[in-house]
Amino acid sequence: MDEVIASFKRSIPKLLGMLTLSVLFTLAGALMALGVIGDTRPGSLNEFFGYAGALFFGLCALGILLQLLRGGPIVEVTTSGIRYYRLSPDIIPWTAISDMSVEAVGHQRFLMLKVRPDARPQLSLSRYSRVVEIGNGALGFHGLPISMTGLSGSLDDLIRVVEIARAKANDRRNPSSRG
């Protein structure tokens, strides 16, 4: 029987802070592109960066807004495996995971799950997860990343419950190994 060890939901205060910053950066980019702030001339590199920043942070704000509207858990850790709704509605079974590591890009840390190639066809990954995988592959990361950004709990909390869940799963698979 599958036991939920922990679930992590969206954190409204964290997401509102991220949304506020995204909106401010969007406005700053737009003001820069329009020449209201900075020395921006039409056709200049500053104008390009202003529009690019406004577009990028505007899309970030939209993504954060969508996360705010989402209910229910984002990450579930069970004795059967781990489910990360941002990538897939499926549980990734512990037996399908060949390796896990903590990776970082700047100050952003995430848990990277390396799924066995023979187990991948059974997972229904979202389009978003495939795009993330391509981007991560270009950065030298391979696997499915789990980010705790905007969620209740930290990466350290996630790692702790993953260890507990995997130990319980191993105990269930190998009852004679209990001492």
DAKAHU-V368604 format. One record per residue. N is the residue number from 0. SS is DSSP state (~ for helix, > for strand, _ for the rest). BURIAL is b if it has 24 or more other C-alpha atoms within 12 Angstrom, else e. D_CENTER is the distance of its C-alpha to the mean C-alpha in whole Angstrom. Layout:
BEGIN
N SS BURIAL D_CENTER
N SS BURIAL D_CENTER
END
This chain:
BEGIN
0 _ e 28
1 _ e 24
2 _ e 23
3 > b 20
4 > b 20
5 > b 17
6 > b 14
7 > b 12
8 > b 12
9 > b 12
10 _ b 14
11 ~ e 16
12 ~ e 17
13 ~ e 14
14 ~ b 13
15 ~ e 17
16 ~ e 17
17 ~ b 14
18 ~ b 16
19 ~ e 19
20 ~ e 18
21 ~ b 17
22 ~ b 20
23 ~ e 22
24 ~ b 21
25 ~ b 22
26 ~ b 25
27 ~ b 26
28 ~ b 25
29 ~ b 27
30 ~ b 30
31 ~ b 30
32 ~ b 30
33 _ b 33
34 _ e 35
35 _ e 35
36 _ e 34
37 _ e 34
38 _ e 37
39 _ e 35
40 _ e 38
41 _ e 37
42 _ e 36
43 _ e 35
44 ~ e 32
45 ~ b 31
46 ~ b 31
47 ~ e 29
48 ~ b 26
49 ~ b 27
50 ~ b 26
51 ~ e 23
52 ~ b 21
53 ~ b 22
54 ~ e 21
55 ~ e 18
56 ~ b 17
57 ~ b 19
58 ~ e 16
59 ~ b 13
60 ~ b 15
61 ~ e 16
62 ~ e 12
63 ~ b 12
64 ~ b 15
65 ~ e 14
66 ~ b 11
67 ~ b 14
68 ~ e 16
69 _ e 14
70 _ e 16
71 _ e 16
72 > b 13
73 > b 9
74 > b 10
75 > b 13
76 > b 15
77 > b 18
78 _ b 21
79 _ b 21
80 > b 17
81 > b 13
82 > b 12
83 > b 8
84 _ b 9
85 _ b 7
86 _ b 8
87 > b 11
88 _ e 14
89 _ b 15
90 > b 16
91 > b 15
92 > b 18
93 ~ b 19
94 ~ b 22
95 ~ b 19
96 > b 17
97 > e 20
98 > e 18
99 > b 15
100 > e 14
101 > b 13
102 > b 12
103 > e 12
104 > e 12
105 _ e 15
106 _ e 14
107 > e 10
108 > e 10
109 > b 7
110 > b 9
111 > b 10
112 > b 12
113 > b 15
114 > b 16
115 _ e 20
116 ~ e 21
117 ~ e 24
118 ~ e 21
119 ~ b 19
120 _ e 21
121 _ e 21
122 _ b 17
123 _ e 17
124 > b 14
125 _ e 13
126 ~ e 14
127 ~ e 10
128 ~ b 9
129 ~ e 13
130 ~ e 12
131 ~ b 9
132 ~ b 11
133 ~ e 14
134 ~ e 13
135 ~ e 12
136 ~ e 15
137 ~ e 17
138 _ e 16
139 _ e 17
140 _ b 14
141 _ b 14
142 _ b 12
143 > b 9
144 > b 6
145 > b 5
146 _ b 3
147 _ b 6
148 _ b 7
149 _ b 9
150 > b 9
151 _ b 13
152 _ b 13
153 _ b 12
154 ~ b 11
155 ~ e 14
156 ~ e 15
157 ~ b 12
158 ~ b 14
159 ~ e 18
160 ~ b 17
161 ~ b 16
162 ~ e 19
163 ~ e 21
164 ~ b 20
165 ~ b 21
166 ~ e 24
167 ~ b 25
168 ~ b 24
169 ~ e 26
170 ~ e 29
171 ~ e 29
172 ~ e 30
173 _ e 32
174 ~ e 34
175 ~ e 37
176 ~ e 35
177 _ e 35
178 _ e 37
END
